[in-house]
Every structure is written in structure tokens, then in C-alpha cells.
């Protein structure tokens, strides 16, 4: 068995580029109201920190099974019909999508693009006092050069369809209908998978958008180190997408702001950031911009933006919960990017479909 997807994984910035670390333990957050489910086809369990989604079965052109989930679509009508997120920005990511045909049974058939789930995910922190960079950081799943979670099944619509198992028959996956999946054959975010009832359950990550608590799931990353830390698939093709366009008309991405040196302490209501994640073993509580129901600029393709509290403001830090907070604090020179530079994209993309929000 590979390392559990529930393990607390820690991170900091790597040679000036922030790595997003998703999948921390859900402890340390106050009780919240019932979620507003953004993906109507799924069922969110906040206590367990998971979402259960319809499991789709496609296949490669050689007949090998390709199991996936549908989470976003570039077309509003298609998204509504399927009970998934609408992301107009995905239309700008068409060049990074792989094609699929539709078989006689309605299933998707992929000509190229596979994921190897056999590698063992290994993350070993560095020495005491310098846990990052890790001594070992090996992704638990690695995609080939043709794989993309973005798919065009014979039309102009771009879907976000992350693969969660590949080349495995239903009879094998049905062994995990009661949980405890073998992460040597499924995605590290999978906590349960069951073809016989057509569902798969994935671990969630907490964050914020426009002052609201949100839940999302990280499935792929464009950098191997980040994929290892997140328990995501290393998908190098995602690096083809420009990460620095933010909300430009031709952008395919949405920024995510990663606080580096926020408050620490699991009982501290201002706790946030990668330093807290390291010291406390809790979620870093990253901040994004638009999500469905909170703006039309949403994209599941999140471009990381590191945020550092300035040395002069270290005694007055609080929890940042919106993009507006980041911009306001930057204007006051209370926060900045690495090395005192302006806050901006560091080139890392992570596929993070939004799942739920809480008021």
C-alpha cells in the first residue's frame, strides 16, 4: 500500500517558487454550517472531509479501462446538465486538452494520455528545523507527456475529467467499496472507489474565496515536487498553459494565494500559511479568487501566488480570506511576494476543482 491520502504533508517555497500543499488534516478549523454544494452530482461529507462523485468508465483505444470523474465544463448548459461546475475559462485551455471519441455505448475513448499509479508516493521531510525542501519527494502517480485532465470528446466543449484509476478492471476496484483502497492502483486522493455502485470518494482541502470558507480537491500538478507533496498526479502537460495571465480575456487560470509566514498555533484563530502547516500539521488555508456562485471568473486551473508578511508587520498578522485582502495589504506594503517583489504567479499550476462553499 502506498502512503495514505489523509497524511499531513508539509511544504514551503522551493527556490523562490511556492509549492501548494493540499490534503492536510482538517483539524484546527471552527465548526461550520452545512455546505453549499457546487457540484450537484456529488455528495459532500464535511465531517469526513470528502466528496463522493459519480465514477465514469472510459477506455483507451486498446481497450484498457480509464476511470475518471467529471468536475467542470467550459459550456454552461453542459455543466448544468451534468451537475458540475461551469468554467468559461476552460475554453481558453483547449490546446492543453486531449481529444476523445464517443463509443457506441456512450463511453469516452481516449487515443492518448495515460497515468501510472504504481509508483509509491514518498515524502520525507528535511532535517529538524529545515523540513523543506524535503529529503525525498516522489509523486504517487505520474502521467505521460500526452495526458491531460482536460478533455474534448468530439465537440468544442472542454471538460475537466481527472483520471482516478487506469488499466484496472472493475472487479479489482470493487474490492475497495468499503474503503482502504490500494493507492498503487488508484489516485492518492481516493478514499473509496466502487464501480458496482458507480461512485468514488475523494479527500477535500479547505481554503477561502471572497471571505467564504471553501472546499476543493487537488488532482494534478504541473511540477513533480508539488504533485508529491499534494498527493496529486504529476501531469507535465499542464505546464503548457500560461500561469501568469490571471483574469486576462484569454486566461485559462485563476490565481491562488499561498501565505508563507502567517500566524501559527492550532488554537490561534489567525493561524494560516505554510509555516503553520509545518509547525502545526494543519491545512495552510490558501485563498483563491472566483469560484462558482462567487463570480464568473472561476477556473479549476489555479496558478500559485506566494504571499509573505513583511518583516515590519509580523506582530500584526491575521487570517487572510479573500483576494481583496491580499491586494489591500499589498497596497499598504504589509505583504509582498518572494524577495520583496510584487505578488505574482510563480509558474506552478494545480488542478483544483471547487466542490463546496460555506457561509
Secondary structure, DSSP 4 states (H G I P E B T S, - for coil): -PPPTTS-----EETTEE------B-TT----PPPEESSTTSEEETTTTEEEEEPEEEEETTS-EEEE---EESSHHHHHHHT-EE-GGGGGGGGGPEEEEE-TTS-EEESS--EE--SPPEEE--STT---S-SEEE-SEEE-TT--SEEE-SSS--EE--EEEES--HHHHGGGTTS---TTTB-TTEEEEETTTTEEEEE-EEEEETTEEEEEEEEEESSHHHHHHHT-EE-GGGGGS-SS-TTSTT---EEEEEESS-B--TT-TTB-SHHHHHHH-B---EEES-BTTB-S---SEEEEEEEEE-GGGGGG-----SHHHHHHHHHTTSEESGGGPPP-EEEEEEEEEEEEEE-
